[in-house]
Amino acid sequence: MKSLAVSSIALASLLTLSLSARAVDAMAPLPLQPGNSSEATPGWHFSASPYLWAAGVDGTVGQFGLPPAKLDSDFGDILGELDFAFMGMAEGRNDRFSVFSDIIYSKISMSDASPKGVLTQSIDVTSQTFTGFFGGGYSVLANGRDRLDVIAGARVWYASTELSLQGRLLDGINRTDSATWVNAVAGVRGTYFLSERVYLTGWGNVGAGQAKLDWDVAAAVGYQIKDSLSAVAGYRALGVDYSNDGFVFDVVQQGPILGLTYHF
């Protein structure tokens, strides 16, 4: 009996590892937003950018005291288990100075029947993740709407997985494993207009802190629809290597990114 109980809990926990890593949310800034005509006037100018990052994830994760497990999931796998997600960026710019934040929150869940059905009837897993980048920048090169910024800030990570067993001998058992960590990062981001409306944009930053390594790179093509609205499409890769007290989160996410920016 004891052997069967350990096996069932271990199998359920391995499922949570997969879900938690899929929901990594961590995002650094979206592509630098192109300047609009109103930025010719002095003072602060702001922009808001909702976006979608269709990222797959691979790496190694470990929770609930279990040995780290390999993970390889595409965006389709994640989308099928998604309950809710929010991704967005806000930026304020005054001449060469800028401040910005970029956050992502996601919640995914799944429920499945126990493989044997002896100790428990079903296994419910809920995973929540939050990642936020908060920082500032300074334009070392500025020529009209073309810019190259140096940036620095902090990236906050949070990952939590809850495991619930329903029915049979283990009915009502709930376990949660979570971690929060912060890293300092620095890098560059920039925008270069190819024509009046089409531009190239991207960023790259790297850092560490409570994690061994934290990095993020992206490249995109943008189109300025009008002064107050622009759109970008590109590709992004983000990686983090964190481990502490049995909680392991060493993953790389990558995939296409789409976004809209409203200037005001």
C-alpha positions in Angstrom: 0.0 0.0 0.0 2.7 2.4 1.0 4.6 1.7 -2.3 1.5 2.4 -4.4 0.9 5.7 -2.5 4.4 6.9 -3.2 4.2 5.9 -6.9 0.8 7.7 -7.4 2.0 11.0 -5.7 5.3 10.9 -7.6 3.4 10.5 -10.9 1.1 13.4 -10.1 3.9 15.6 -9.1 5.8 15.0 -12.3 2.7 16.3 -14.2 2.9 19.5 -12.1 6.5 20.0 -13.1 5.5 20.0 -16.8 2.7 22.5 -16.3 4.7 24.9 -14.1 7.5 25.3 -16.6 5.1 25.7 -19.5 3.6 28.7 -17.7 6.8 30.6 -17.2 6.0 34.0 -17.7 8.7 36.0 -17.6 9.0 38.8 -19.9 11.5 41.5 -20.6 10.5 44.7 -22.5 8.7 44.4 -25.8 10.4 45.9 -28.8 11.2 49.6 -28.3 8.2 51.6 -29.4 8.7 54.0 -32.3 8.4 57.7 -31.5 5.3 59.5 -32.7 5.0 63.1 -33.8 3.8 64.3 -30.4 7.2 63.4 -28.9 8.6 66.5 -30.6 7.1 68.4 -27.7 8.9 68.6 -24.3 7.8 66.5 -21.4 6.7 62.9 -20.8 5.0 60.8 -23.4 3.5 57.4 -22.7 2.6 54.2 -24.5 0.8 50.9 -23.7 1.4 47.7 -25.4 -0.7 44.5 -25.1 1.0 41.5 -26.9 1.0 37.8 -27.5 4.1 35.6 -27.2 3.5 32.1 -28.7 6.4 30.5 -27.0 7.3 26.9 -26.5 9.5 25.8 -23.6 12.2 23.3 -22.9 14.6 22.7 -20.0 14.7 21.1 -16.6 12.4 21.6 -13.6 12.1 20.1 -10.1 9.5 20.6 -7.4 8.0 18.8 -4.4 11.3 17.4 -3.5 11.4 15.3 -6.6 14.5 14.9 -8.8 14.6 17.5 -11.7 12.8 16.3 -14.9 13.3 17.2 -18.5 10.6 19.3 -20.2 9.9 20.0 -23.9 6.5 21.5 -24.8 5.3 23.5 -27.7 2.8 26.4 -27.7 -0.1 24.2 -28.7 0.4 22.1 -25.6 0.3 25.2 -23.4 -2.7 26.7 -25.1 -4.8 23.6 -24.5 -4.4 24.0 -20.7 -4.5 27.8 -20.4 -7.1 29.3 -18.1 -6.1 32.9 -18.2 -3.1 35.0 -19.4 -2.2 38.7 -19.5 0.8 40.2 -21.3 1.5 43.9 -21.5 4.0 46.7 -21.3 3.8 50.4 -20.3 6.5 53.0 -21.0 7.1 56.6 -20.3 9.7 58.7 -22.2 11.1 62.2 -21.6 13.7 63.2 -24.2 16.5 60.6 -23.8 15.2 59.1 -20.6 12.7 56.3 -20.3 11.0 54.1 -17.6 9.1 51.0 -18.4 7.5 47.8 -17.1 6.7 44.6 -18.8 4.6 41.9 -17.1 3.1 38.5 -17.9 0.7 36.5 -15.7 -0.6 33.1 -16.6 -2.8 30.4 -15.0 -3.1 26.9 -16.4 -4.8 23.8 -15.0 -5.5 20.2 -15.8 -7.5 17.3 -14.3 -6.9 13.7 -15.1 -7.9 10.3 -13.8 -5.4 8.5 -11.6 -3.5 5.8 -13.5 -4.6 3.0 -11.1 -7.6 4.6 -9.4 -6.8 2.8 -6.2 -5.4 5.6 -4.0 -7.2 8.5 -5.7 -9.7 8.9 -8.5 -8.4 12.1 -10.0 -5.5 14.5 -9.9 -6.0 18.2 -10.3 -3.1 20.6 -11.0 -3.1 24.4 -11.0 -0.1 26.4 -12.0 0.4 30.2 -11.8 3.3 32.2 -12.9 4.2 35.9 -12.9 7.2 37.6 -14.4 7.8 41.4 -14.4 10.6 43.5 -15.7 10.9 47.0 -14.2 13.6 49.4 -15.3 14.8 52.5 -17.1 16.9 53.5 -20.1 18.9 56.2 -21.6 19.3 56.9 -25.4 23.1 57.0 -26.1 22.2 57.5 -29.8 19.2 59.4 -31.0 18.5 60.6 -34.5 14.9 61.5 -35.1 12.9 58.4 -34.4 15.9 56.1 -34.6 17.3 55.3 -31.1 19.7 53.1 -29.3 19.1 52.8 -25.5 21.1 51.3 -22.7 18.7 49.8 -20.2 19.0 48.4 -16.6 16.5 47.1 -14.1 15.2 44.1 -12.2 13.3 41.1 -13.3 10.9 39.4 -10.8 9.9 35.8 -11.1 7.2 33.8 -9.3 6.1 30.2 -10.0 3.6 28.2 -8.0 2.1 24.8 -8.5 -0.8 23.3 -6.5 -1.5 19.6 -6.5 -4.9 18.2 -5.3 -6.0 14.6 -5.0 -9.7 13.7 -5.2 -11.4 10.5 -4.1 -10.3 7.2 -2.5 -7.8 7.0 0.3 -5.9 10.2 -0.6 -9.1 12.3 -1.0 -8.6 15.9 0.0 -4.8 16.0 0.0 -3.4 19.3 -1.3 0.2 20.3 -1.8 1.7 23.6 -3.0 5.3 24.3 -4.0 6.4 27.8 -5.0 9.3 30.2 -5.3 10.0 33.9 -5.9 13.3 35.3 -7.0 14.7 38.6 -8.4 17.5 39.3 -10.8 19.3 42.4 -11.9 19.7 42.7 -15.7 21.2 45.2 -18.2 21.5 45.5 -21.9 20.4 47.5 -25.0 17.3 48.0 -27.1 16.8 50.0 -30.3 14.7 51.1 -33.3 15.8 51.9 -36.8 13.3 53.1 -39.4 13.7 51.7 -42.9 11.0 54.0 -44.3 8.4 56.4 -43.1 6.4 53.6 -41.6 8.5 50.4 -41.5 11.1 49.9 -38.9 13.4 47.3 -37.3 13.5 46.9 -33.5 14.9 44.6 -30.9 16.6 44.2 -27.6 19.1 42.1 -25.7 19.8 41.9 -21.9 21.5 39.6 -19.5 21.9 39.4 -15.7 21.9 37.3 -12.6 21.0 37.6 -8.9 19.1 34.9 -7.1 19.2 33.0 -10.3 22.5 31.9 -11.9 21.6 33.4 -15.2 18.8 35.5 -16.7 18.8 36.5 -20.4 16.5 37.8 -23.1 16.9 38.6 -26.8 14.5 39.5 -29.6 14.2 41.0 -33.1 11.1 42.3 -34.8 9.8 44.3 -37.7 7.3 47.0 -37.0 4.8 49.1 -38.9 3.5 52.5 -37.8 -0.2 52.4 -38.7 -0.6 56.0 -37.6 0.9 58.4 -35.1 -0.9 56.9 -32.1 -0.8 53.2 -33.2 1.9 50.8 -34.4 2.3 47.0 -34.7 5.3 44.6 -34.4 5.9 41.0 -35.3 9.1 39.1 -34.5 10.8 36.3 -32.6 12.0 36.1 -29.0 14.0 33.8 -26.7 14.1 34.0 -23.0 16.1 31.9 -20.5 16.5 31.6 -16.7 18.5 29.2 -14.5 17.2 29.2 -10.9 17.6 26.6 -8.2 17.1 26.8 -4.4 16.3 24.2 -1.7 15.1 21.6 -4.2 13.1 24.0 -6.4 14.7 23.9 -9.9 13.6 26.2 -12.8 16.2 26.0 -15.7 14.2 26.7 -18.9 14.4 28.4 -22.2 11.3 29.8 -23.9 11.2 30.9 -27.6 8.7 31.7 -30.2 7.0 34.4 -32.3 5.8 37.6 -30.7 3.0 39.9 -31.9 2.1 43.3 -30.4 0.2 46.6 -30.7 1.3 49.9 -29.2 -0.9 52.8 -28.4 0.8 56.2 -27.8 -0.8 58.9 -25.7 
